[in-house]
Amino acid sequence: MSITTQKQYVTVKALIEKDDSFLFLKDHKGVWELPGGKIRFGESPKAALQRELREELGCEQAQIGSVVDVWTFDASEEGNDYQFIVLVFKCSIGGIEIKKSDEHVEYRWIPGNRVADFEMRDDYRRLVIGVR
């Protein structure tokens, strides 16, 4: 009999818009997501997002605005159950040259009216459509 481990993570994501398009990153599984990641122990949500944007985009100083959405989702992998709480902040990165990390294979500015054409979580689609 195996024991299931349950873990909960709080994550932060950046909703970055430019010319009616939104910045998405493609992970190694081929799924598009907003930039961001898990909050480390003792880290504030905005500090975590600033760190993630630096790591994933090479952005040294993002303008992090207010929370625009919150949702949760569950996942299971190798007998472990996970719950993710996602905080999405409206952000601006100015005119930086994006330097994608090895964590993702590609980045793209996806027009809001085309999010349905890309493989991503429904929550991302709903968010972008709601912003438009």
CNS distance restraints for C-alpha pairs under 8 A (distance, minus, plus):
assign (resid   2 and name CA) (resid  79 and name CA) 7.76 0.50 0.50
assign (resid   3 and name CA) (resid  79 and name CA) 7.60 0.50 0.50
assign (resid   4 and name CA) (resid  79 and name CA) 5.48 0.50 0.50
assign (resid   4 and name CA) (resid  80 and name CA) 5.30 0.50 0.50
assign (resid   4 and name CA) (resid  81 and name CA) 6.89 0.50 0.50
assign (resid   5 and name CA) (resid  79 and name CA) 7.13 0.50 0.50
assign (resid   5 and name CA) (resid  80 and name CA) 4.80 0.50 0.50
assign (resid   5 and name CA) (resid  81 and name CA) 6.06 0.50 0.50
assign (resid   6 and name CA) (resid  80 and name CA) 6.02 0.50 0.50
assign (resid   6 and name CA) (resid  81 and name CA) 4.75 0.50 0.50
assign (resid   6 and name CA) (resid  82 and name CA) 5.74 0.50 0.50
assign (resid   6 and name CA) (resid  83 and name CA) 7.89 0.50 0.50
assign (resid   7 and name CA) (resid  80 and name CA) 7.80 0.50 0.50
assign (resid   7 and name CA) (resid  81 and name CA) 6.41 0.50 0.50
assign (resid   7 and name CA) (resid  82 and name CA) 4.90 0.50 0.50
assign (resid   7 and name CA) (resid  83 and name CA) 6.41 0.50 0.50
assign (resid   8 and name CA) (resid  82 and name CA) 5.64 0.50 0.50
assign (resid   8 and name CA) (resid  83 and name CA) 4.70 0.50 0.50
assign (resid   8 and name CA) (resid  84 and name CA) 5.84 0.50 0.50
assign (resid   8 and name CA) (resid  85 and name CA) 7.63 0.50 0.50
assign (resid   9 and name CA) (resid  38 and name CA) 6.61 0.50 0.50
assign (resid   9 and name CA) (resid  39 and name CA) 7.62 0.50 0.50
assign (resid   9 and name CA) (resid  82 and name CA) 7.59 0.50 0.50
assign (resid   9 and name CA) (resid  83 and name CA) 6.35 0.50 0.50
assign (resid   9 and name CA) (resid  84 and name CA) 4.92 0.50 0.50
assign (resid   9 and name CA) (resid  85 and name CA) 6.21 0.50 0.50
assign (resid  10 and name CA) (resid  38 and name CA) 5.89 0.50 0.50
assign (resid  10 and name CA) (resid  39 and name CA) 5.92 0.50 0.50
assign (resid  10 and name CA) (resid  84 and name CA) 5.83 0.50 0.50
assign (resid  10 and name CA) (resid  85 and name CA) 4.71 0.50 0.50
assign (resid  10 and name CA) (resid  86 and name CA) 6.08 0.50 0.50
assign (resid  10 and name CA) (resid  87 and name CA) 7.61 0.50 0.50
assign (resid  11 and name CA) (resid  36 and name CA) 7.32 0.50 0.50
assign (resid  11 and name CA) (resid  37 and name CA) 5.19 0.50 0.50
assign (resid  11 and name CA) (resid  38 and name CA) 4.16 0.50 0.50
assign (resid  11 and name CA) (resid  39 and name CA) 5.55 0.50 0.50
assign (resid  11 and name CA) (resid  84 and name CA) 6.82 0.50 0.50
assign (resid  11 and name CA) (resid  85 and name CA) 6.00 0.50 0.50
assign (resid  11 and name CA) (resid  86 and name CA) 4.89 0.50 0.50
assign (resid  11 and name CA) (resid  87 and name CA) 6.18 0.50 0.50
assign (resid  12 and name CA) (resid  36 and name CA) 5.48 0.50 0.50
assign (resid  12 and name CA) (resid  37 and name CA) 5.52 0.50 0.50
assign (resid  12 and name CA) (resid  38 and name CA) 6.35 0.50 0.50
assign (resid  12 and name CA) (resid  39 and name CA) 6.90 0.50 0.50
assign (resid  12 and name CA) (resid  45 and name CA) 6.50 0.50 0.50
assign (resid  12 and name CA) (resid  48 and name CA) 7.20 0.50 0.50
assign (resid  12 and name CA) (resid  49 and name CA) 5.89 0.50 0.50
assign (resid  12 and name CA) (resid  86 and name CA) 5.76 0.50 0.50
assign (resid  12 and name CA) (resid  87 and name CA) 4.81 0.50 0.50
assign (resid  12 and name CA) (resid  88 and name CA) 5.80 0.50 0.50
assign (resid  12 and name CA) (resid  89 and name CA) 7.39 0.50 0.50
assign (resid  13 and name CA) (resid  34 and name CA) 5.87 0.50 0.50
assign (resid  13 and name CA) (resid  35 and name CA) 5.58 0.50 0.50
assign (resid  13 and name CA) (resid  36 and name CA) 4.30 0.50 0.50
assign (resid  13 and name CA) (resid  37 and name CA) 6.49 0.50 0.50
assign (resid  13 and name CA) (resid  49 and name CA) 6.80 0.50 0.50
assign (resid  13 and name CA) (resid  86 and name CA) 7.11 0.50 0.50
assign (resid  13 and name CA) (resid  87 and name CA) 6.20 0.50 0.50
assign (resid  13 and name CA) (resid  88 and name CA) 4.68 0.50 0.50
assign (resid  13 and name CA) (resid  89 and name CA) 6.22 0.50 0.50
assign (resid  14 and name CA) (resid  34 and name CA) 6.08 0.50 0.50
assign (resid  14 and name CA) (resid  35 and name CA) 5.56 0.50 0.50
assign (resid  14 and name CA) (resid  36 and name CA) 6.12 0.50 0.50
assign (resid  14 and name CA) (resid  49 and name CA) 7.30 0.50 0.50
assign (resid  14 and name CA) (resid  88 and name CA) 5.76 0.50 0.50
assign (resid  14 and name CA) (resid  89 and name CA) 5.14 0.50 0.50
assign (resid  14 and name CA) (resid  90 and name CA) 5.99 0.50 0.50
assign (resid  14 and name CA) (resid  91 and name CA) 5.76 0.50 0.50
assign (resid  15 and name CA) (resid  22 and name CA) 6.98 0.50 0.50
assign (resid  15 and name CA) (resid  23 and name CA) 7.29 0.50 0.50
assign (resid  15 and name CA) (resid  34 and name CA) 6.66 0.50 0.50
assign (resid  15 and name CA) (resid  35 and name CA) 7.82 0.50 0.50
assign (resid  15 and name CA) (resid  88 and name CA) 6.57 0.50 0.50
assign (resid  15 and name CA) (resid  89 and name CA) 5.96 0.50 0.50
assign (resid  15 and name CA) (resid  90 and name CA) 4.87 0.50 0.50
assign (resid  15 and name CA) (resid  91 and name CA) 5.77 0.50 0.50
assign (resid  16 and name CA) (resid  22 and name CA) 5.59 0.50 0.50
assign (resid  16 and name CA) (resid  23 and name CA) 5.65 0.50 0.50
assign (resid  16 and name CA) (resid  90 and name CA) 6.36 0.50 0.50
assign (resid  16 and name CA) (resid  91 and name CA) 5.20 0.50 0.50
assign (resid  16 and name CA) (resid  92 and name CA) 5.78 0.50 0.50
assign (resid  16 and name CA) (resid  93 and name CA) 7.46 0.50 0.50
assign (resid  17 and name CA) (resid  21 and name CA) 5.54 0.50 0.50
assign (resid  17 and name CA) (resid  22 and name CA) 4.52 0.50 0.50
assign (resid  17 and name CA) (resid  23 and name CA) 6.57 0.50 0.50
assign (resid  17 and name CA) (resid  91 and name CA) 7.90 0.50 0.50
assign (resid  17 and name CA) (resid  92 and name CA) 7.47 0.50 0.50
assign (resid  18 and name CA) (resid  22 and name CA) 6.33 0.50 0.50
assign (resid  18 and name CA) (resid  23 and name CA) 7.99 0.50 0.50
assign (resid  18 and name CA) (resid 109 and name CA) 7.84 0.50 0.50
assign (resid  20 and name CA) (resid 111 and name CA) 5.85 0.50 0.50
assign (resid  20 and name CA) (resid 112 and name CA) 6.07 0.50 0.50
assign (resid  20 and name CA) (resid 132 and name CA) 7.73 0.50 0.50
assign (resid  21 and name CA) (resid 109 and name CA) 5.38 0.50 0.50
assign (resid  21 and name CA) (resid 110 and name CA) 4.98 0.50 0.50
assign (resid  21 and name CA) (resid 111 and name CA) 3.91 0.50 0.50
assign (resid  21 and name CA) (resid 112 and name CA) 5.44 0.50 0.50
assign (resid  22 and name CA) (resid 108 and name CA) 7.98 0.50 0.50
assign (resid  22 and name CA) (resid 109 and name CA) 5.11 0.50 0.50
assign (resid  22 and name CA) (resid 110 and name CA) 5.20 0.50 0.50
assign (resid  22 and name CA) (resid 111 and name CA) 6.28 0.50 0.50
assign (resid  22 and name CA) (resid 112 and name CA) 6.69 0.50 0.50
assign (resid  22 and name CA) (resid 128 and name CA) 7.79 0.50 0.50
assign (resid  23 and name CA) (resid  34 and name CA) 6.72 0.50 0.50
assign (resid  23 and name CA) (resid  35 and name CA) 7.68 0.50 0.50
assign (resid  23 and name CA) (resid 107 and name CA) 7.09 0.50 0.50
assign (resid  23 and name CA) (resid 108 and name CA) 5.85 0.50 0.50
assign (resid  23 and name CA) (resid 109 and name CA) 4.57 0.50 0.50
assign (resid  23 and name CA) (resid 110 and name CA) 6.40 0.50 0.50
assign (resid  24 and name CA) (resid  32 and name CA) 6.01 0.50 0.50
assign (resid  24 and name CA) (resid  33 and name CA) 5.36 0.50 0.50
assign (resid  24 and name CA) (resid  34 and name CA) 4.85 0.50 0.50
assign (resid  24 and name CA) (resid  35 and name CA) 6.59 0.50 0.50
assign (resid  24 and name CA) (resid 107 and name CA) 5.70 0.50 0.50
assign (resid  24 and name CA) (resid 108 and name CA) 5.52 0.50 0.50
assign (resid  24 and name CA) (resid 109 and name CA) 6.31 0.50 0.50
assign (resid  24 and name CA) (resid 110 and name CA) 6.87 0.50 0.50
assign (resid  25 and name CA) (resid  32 and name CA) 5.40 0.50 0.50
assign (resid  25 and name CA) (resid  33 and name CA) 5.33 0.50 0.50
assign (resid  25 and name CA) (resid  34 and name CA) 6.09 0.50 0.50
assign (resid  25 and name CA) (resid  35 and name CA) 6.40 0.50 0.50
assign (resid  25 and name CA) (resid 104 and name CA) 6.28 0.50 0.50
assign (resid  25 and name CA) (resid 105 and name CA) 7.55 0.50 0.50
assign (resid  25 and name CA) (resid 106 and name CA) 5.83 0.50 0.50
assign (resid  25 and name CA) (resid 107 and name CA) 4.35 0.50 0.50
assign (resid  25 and name CA) (resid 108 and name CA) 6.51 0.50 0.50
assign (resid  26 and name CA) (resid  30 and name CA) 5.78 0.50 0.50
assign (resid  26 and name CA) (resid  31 and name CA) 5.39 0.50 0.50
assign (resid  26 and name CA) (resid  32 and name CA) 4.27 0.50 0.50
assign (resid  26 and name CA) (resid  33 and name CA) 6.31 0.50 0.50
assign (resid  26 and name CA) (resid 104 and name CA) 5.53 0.50 0.50
assign (resid  26 and name CA) (resid 105 and name CA) 5.72 0.50 0.50
assign (resid  26 and name CA) (resid 106 and name CA) 5.23 0.50 0.50
assign (resid  26 and name CA) (resid 107 and name CA) 6.11 0.50 0.50
assign (resid  27 and name CA) (resid  31 and name CA) 5.47 0.50 0.50
assign (resid  27 and name CA) (resid  32 and name CA) 6.30 0.50 0.50
assign (resid  27 and name CA) (resid  33 and name CA) 7.44 0.50 0.50
assign (resid  27 and name CA) (resid 103 and name CA) 6.84 0.50 0.50
assign (resid  27 and name CA) (resid 104 and name CA) 4.56 0.50 0.50
assign (resid  27 and name CA) (resid 105 and name CA) 5.95 0.50 0.50
assign (resid  27 and name CA) (resid 106 and name CA) 7.60 0.50 0.50
assign (resid  28 and name CA) (resid 103 and name CA) 7.53 0.50 0.50
assign (resid  28 and name CA) (resid 104 and name CA) 6.08 0.50 0.50
assign (resid  28 and name CA) (resid 105 and name CA) 6.14 0.50 0.50
assign (resid  30 and name CA) (resid 119 and name CA) 7.39 0.50 0.50
assign (resid  31 and name CA) (resid 118 and name CA) 7.97 0.50 0.50
assign (resid  31 and name CA) (resid 119 and name CA) 5.33 0.50 0.50
assign (resid  31 and name CA) (resid 120 and name CA) 5.35 0.50 0.50
assign (resid  32 and name CA) (resid 118 and name CA) 7.05 0.50 0.50
assign (resid  32 and name CA) (resid 119 and name CA) 6.02 0.50 0.50
assign (resid  32 and name CA) (resid 120 and name CA) 4.92 0.50 0.50
assign (resid  32 and name CA) (resid 121 and name CA) 7.90 0.50 0.50
assign (resid  33 and name CA) (resid 120 and name CA) 6.34 0.50 0.50
assign (resid  33 and name CA) (resid 121 and name CA) 7.62 0.50 0.50
assign (resid  33 and name CA) (resid 124 and name CA) 7.40 0.50 0.50
assign (resid  34 and name CA) (resid 124 and name CA) 7.76 0.50 0.50
assign (resid  35 and name CA) (resid  52 and name CA) 7.34 0.50 0.50
assign (resid  35 and name CA) (resid  53 and name CA) 6.65 0.50 0.50
assign (resid  35 and name CA) (resid  56 and name CA) 6.96 0.50 0.50
assign (resid  36 and name CA) (resid  49 and name CA) 5.90 0.50 0.50
assign (resid  36 and name CA) (resid  52 and name CA) 5.17 0.50 0.50
assign (resid  36 and name CA) (resid  53 and name CA) 6.37 0.50 0.50
assign (resid  36 and name CA) (resid  56 and name CA) 7.63 0.50 0.50
assign (resid  37 and name CA) (resid  48 and name CA) 7.74 0.50 0.50
assign (resid  37 and name CA) (resid  49 and name CA) 7.26 0.50 0.50
assign (resid  37 and name CA) (resid  52 and name CA) 6.22 0.50 0.50
assign (resid  38 and name CA) (resid  48 and name CA) 7.36 0.50 0.50
assign (resid  39 and name CA) (resid  43 and name CA) 6.23 0.50 0.50
assign (resid  39 and name CA) (resid  44 and name CA) 7.31 0.50 0.50
assign (resid  39 and name CA) (resid  45 and name CA) 6.38 0.50 0.50
assign (resid  39 and name CA) (resid  48 and name CA) 5.36 0.50 0.50
assign (resid  39 and name CA) (resid  49 and name CA) 7.88 0.50 0.50
assign (resid  40 and name CA) (resid  48 and name CA) 7.03 0.50 0.50
assign (resid  43 and name CA) (resid  47 and name CA) 6.30 0.50 0.50
assign (resid  43 and name CA) (resid  48 and name CA) 6.08 0.50 0.50
assign (resid  44 and name CA) (resid  48 and name CA) 6.09 0.50 0.50
assign (resid  45 and name CA) (resid  49 and name CA) 6.22 0.50 0.50
assign (resid  46 and name CA) (resid  50 and name CA) 6.11 0.50 0.50
assign (resid  46 and name CA) (resid  64 and name CA) 6.97 0.50 0.50
assign (resid  47 and name CA) (resid  51 and name CA) 6.19 0.50 0.50
assign (resid  48 and name CA) (resid  52 and name CA) 6.13 0.50 0.50
assign (resid  49 and name CA) (resid  53 and name CA) 6.06 0.50 0.50
assign (resid  50 and name CA) (resid  54 and name CA) 6.27 0.50 0.50
assign (resid  50 and name CA) (resid  60 and name CA) 7.76 0.50 0.50
assign (resid  50 and name CA) (resid  61 and name CA) 7.14 0.50 0.50
assign (resid  50 and name CA) (resid  62 and name CA) 6.52 0.50 0.50
assign (resid  50 and name CA) (resid  64 and name CA) 7.82 0.50 0.50
assign (resid  51 and name CA) (resid  55 and name CA) 6.17 0.50 0.50
assign (resid  52 and name CA) (resid  56 and name CA) 5.85 0.50 0.50
assign (resid  53 and name CA) (resid  57 and name CA) 5.36 0.50 0.50
assign (resid  53 and name CA) (resid  58 and name CA) 6.64 0.50 0.50
assign (resid  53 and name CA) (resid  59 and name CA) 5.64 0.50 0.50
assign (resid  53 and name CA) (resid  60 and name CA) 7.60 0.50 0.50
assign (resid  53 and name CA) (resid  62 and name CA) 7.45 0.50 0.50
assign (resid  54 and name CA) (resid  58 and name CA) 4.52 0.50 0.50
assign (resid  54 and name CA) (resid  59 and name CA) 4.49 0.50 0.50
assign (resid  54 and name CA) (resid  60 and name CA) 5.33 0.50 0.50
assign (resid  54 and name CA) (resid  61 and name CA) 7.76 0.50 0.50
assign (resid  55 and name CA) (resid  59 and name CA) 7.69 0.50 0.50
assign (resid  55 and name CA) (resid 101 and name CA) 6.69 0.50 0.50
assign (resid  56 and name CA) (resid  99 and name CA) 7.38 0.50 0.50
assign (resid  56 and name CA) (resid 100 and name CA) 5.63 0.50 0.50
assign (resid  56 and name CA) (resid 101 and name CA) 4.95 0.50 0.50
assign (resid  56 and name CA) (resid 103 and name CA) 7.20 0.50 0.50
assign (resid  56 and name CA) (resid 104 and name CA) 7.93 0.50 0.50
assign (resid  57 and name CA) (resid  98 and name CA) 5.16 0.50 0.50
assign (resid  57 and name CA) (resid  99 and name CA) 4.91 0.50 0.50
assign (resid  57 and name CA) (resid 100 and name CA) 4.97 0.50 0.50
assign (resid  57 and name CA) (resid 101 and name CA) 6.58 0.50 0.50
assign (resid  58 and name CA) (resid  97 and name CA) 7.95 0.50 0.50
assign (resid  58 and name CA) (resid  98 and name CA) 6.14 0.50 0.50
assign (resid  58 and name CA) (resid  99 and name CA) 5.09 0.50 0.50
assign (resid  58 and name CA) (resid 100 and name CA) 7.03 0.50 0.50
assign (resid  58 and name CA) (resid 101 and name CA) 7.91 0.50 0.50
assign (resid  59 and name CA) (resid  93 and name CA) 6.91 0.50 0.50
assign (resid  59 and name CA) (resid  96 and name CA) 6.86 0.50 0.50
assign (resid  59 and name CA) (resid  98 and name CA) 7.15 0.50 0.50
assign (resid  59 and name CA) (resid  99 and name CA) 7.98 0.50 0.50
assign (resid  61 and name CA) (resid  93 and name CA) 7.19 0.50 0.50
assign (resid  62 and name CA) (resid  91 and name CA) 6.83 0.50 0.50
assign (resid  62 and name CA) (resid  92 and name CA) 5.86 0.50 0.50
assign (resid  62 and name CA) (resid  93 and name CA) 4.71 0.50 0.50
assign (resid  62 and name CA) (resid  94 and name CA) 7.52 0.50 0.50
assign (resid  63 and name CA) (resid  91 and name CA) 5.53 0.50 0.50
assign (resid  63 and name CA) (resid  92 and name CA) 5.01 0.50 0.50
assign (resid  63 and name CA) (resid  93 and name CA) 6.23 0.50 0.50
assign (resid  64 and name CA) (resid  89 and name CA) 6.64 0.50 0.50
assign (resid  64 and name CA) (resid  90 and name CA) 6.38 0.50 0.50
assign (resid  64 and name CA) (resid  91 and name CA) 4.60 0.50 0.50
assign (resid  64 and name CA) (resid  92 and name CA) 6.65 0.50 0.50
assign (resid  65 and name CA) (resid  89 and name CA) 6.03 0.50 0.50
assign (resid  65 and name CA) (resid  90 and name CA) 5.12 0.50 0.50
assign (resid  65 and name CA) (resid  91 and name CA) 5.52 0.50 0.50
assign (resid  66 and name CA) (resid  89 and name CA) 5.44 0.50 0.50
assign (resid  66 and name CA) (resid  90 and name CA) 5.89 0.50 0.50
assign (resid  67 and name CA) (resid  87 and name CA) 6.61 0.50 0.50
assign (resid  67 and name CA) (resid  88 and name CA) 5.52 0.50 0.50
assign (resid  67 and name CA) (resid  89 and name CA) 4.27 0.50 0.50
assign (resid  67 and name CA) (resid  90 and name CA) 6.41 0.50 0.50
assign (resid  68 and name CA) (resid  87 and name CA) 7.93 0.50 0.50
assign (resid  68 and name CA) (resid  88 and name CA) 5.75 0.50 0.50
assign (resid  68 and name CA) (resid  89 and name CA) 5.57 0.50 0.50
assign (resid  68 and name CA) (resid  90 and name CA) 6.22 0.50 0.50
assign (resid  69 and name CA) (resid  87 and name CA) 6.23 0.50 0.50
assign (resid  69 and name CA) (resid  88 and name CA) 5.23 0.50 0.50
assign (resid  69 and name CA) (resid  89 and name CA) 7.33 0.50 0.50
assign (resid  69 and name CA) (resid 127 and name CA) 7.42 0.50 0.50
assign (resid  70 and name CA) (resid  85 and name CA) 7.30 0.50 0.50
assign (resid  70 and name CA) (resid  86 and name CA) 5.50 0.50 0.50
assign (resid  70 and name CA) (resid  87 and name CA) 4.76 0.50 0.50
assign (resid  70 and name CA) (resid  88 and name CA) 6.18 0.50 0.50
assign (resid  71 and name CA) (resid  85 and name CA) 5.97 0.50 0.50
assign (resid  71 and name CA) (resid  86 and name CA) 5.31 0.50 0.50
assign (resid  71 and name CA) (resid  87 and name CA) 7.02 0.50 0.50
assign (resid  71 and name CA) (resid 123 and name CA) 7.75 0.50 0.50
assign (resid  72 and name CA) (resid  83 and name CA) 6.89 0.50 0.50
assign (resid  72 and name CA) (resid  84 and name CA) 5.42 0.50 0.50
assign (resid  72 and name CA) (resid  85 and name CA) 4.47 0.50 0.50
assign (resid  72 and name CA) (resid  86 and name CA) 5.87 0.50 0.50
assign (resid  73 and name CA) (resid  83 and name CA) 5.83 0.50 0.50
assign (resid  73 and name CA) (resid  84 and name CA) 5.42 0.50 0.50
assign (resid  73 and name CA) (resid  85 and name CA) 6.89 0.50 0.50
assign (resid  74 and name CA) (resid  81 and name CA) 7.28 0.50 0.50
assign (resid  74 and name CA) (resid  82 and name CA) 5.54 0.50 0.50
assign (resid  74 and name CA) (resid  83 and name CA) 4.46 0.50 0.50
assign (resid  74 and name CA) (resid  84 and name CA) 6.25 0.50 0.50
assign (resid  75 and name CA) (resid  81 and name CA) 5.96 0.50 0.50
assign (resid  75 and name CA) (resid  82 and name CA) 5.13 0.50 0.50
assign (resid  75 and name CA) (resid  83 and name CA) 6.49 0.50 0.50
assign (resid  76 and name CA) (resid  80 and name CA) 5.47 0.50 0.50
assign (resid  76 and name CA) (resid  81 and name CA) 4.48 0.50 0.50
assign (resid  76 and name CA) (resid  82 and name CA) 6.02 0.50 0.50
assign (resid  77 and name CA) (resid  81 and name CA) 6.68 0.50 0.50
assign (resid 100 and name CA) (resid 104 and name CA) 6.90 0.50 0.50
assign (resid 100 and name CA) (resid 105 and name CA) 7.88 0.50 0.50
assign (resid 100 and name CA) (resid 106 and name CA) 7.19 0.50 0.50
assign (resid 100 and name CA) (resid 107 and name CA) 7.09 0.50 0.50
assign (resid 110 and name CA) (resid 114 and name CA) 6.63 0.50 0.50
assign (resid 110 and name CA) (resid 115 and name CA) 6.60 0.50 0.50
assign (resid 111 and name CA) (resid 115 and name CA) 6.78 0.50 0.50
assign (resid 112 and name CA) (resid 128 and name CA) 6.03 0.50 0.50
assign (resid 112 and name CA) (resid 129 and name CA) 6.45 0.50 0.50
assign (resid 112 and name CA) (resid 132 and name CA) 6.84 0.50 0.50
assign (resid 113 and name CA) (resid 129 and name CA) 7.44 0.50 0.50
assign (resid 114 and name CA) (resid 118 and name CA) 7.54 0.50 0.50
assign (resid 115 and name CA) (resid 125 and name CA) 5.90 0.50 0.50
assign (resid 115 and name CA) (resid 128 and name CA) 7.68 0.50 0.50
assign (resid 116 and name CA) (resid 125 and name CA) 6.79 0.50 0.50
assign (resid 120 and name CA) (resid 124 and name CA) 6.80 0.50 0.50
assign (resid 120 and name CA) (resid 125 and name CA) 7.44 0.50 0.50
assign (resid 121 and name CA) (resid 125 and name CA) 6.93 0.50 0.50
assign (resid 122 and name CA) (resid 126 and name CA) 6.12 0.50 0.50
assign (resid 123 and name CA) (resid 127 and name CA) 6.06 0.50 0.50
assign (resid 124 and name CA) (resid 128 and name CA) 6.22 0.50 0.50
assign (resid 125 and name CA) (resid 129 and name CA) 6.06 0.50 0.50
assign (resid 126 and name CA) (resid 130 and name CA) 5.99 0.50 0.50
assign (resid 127 and name CA) (resid 131 and name CA) 6.27 0.50 0.50
assign (resid 128 and name CA) (resid 132 and name CA) 6.40 0.50 0.50
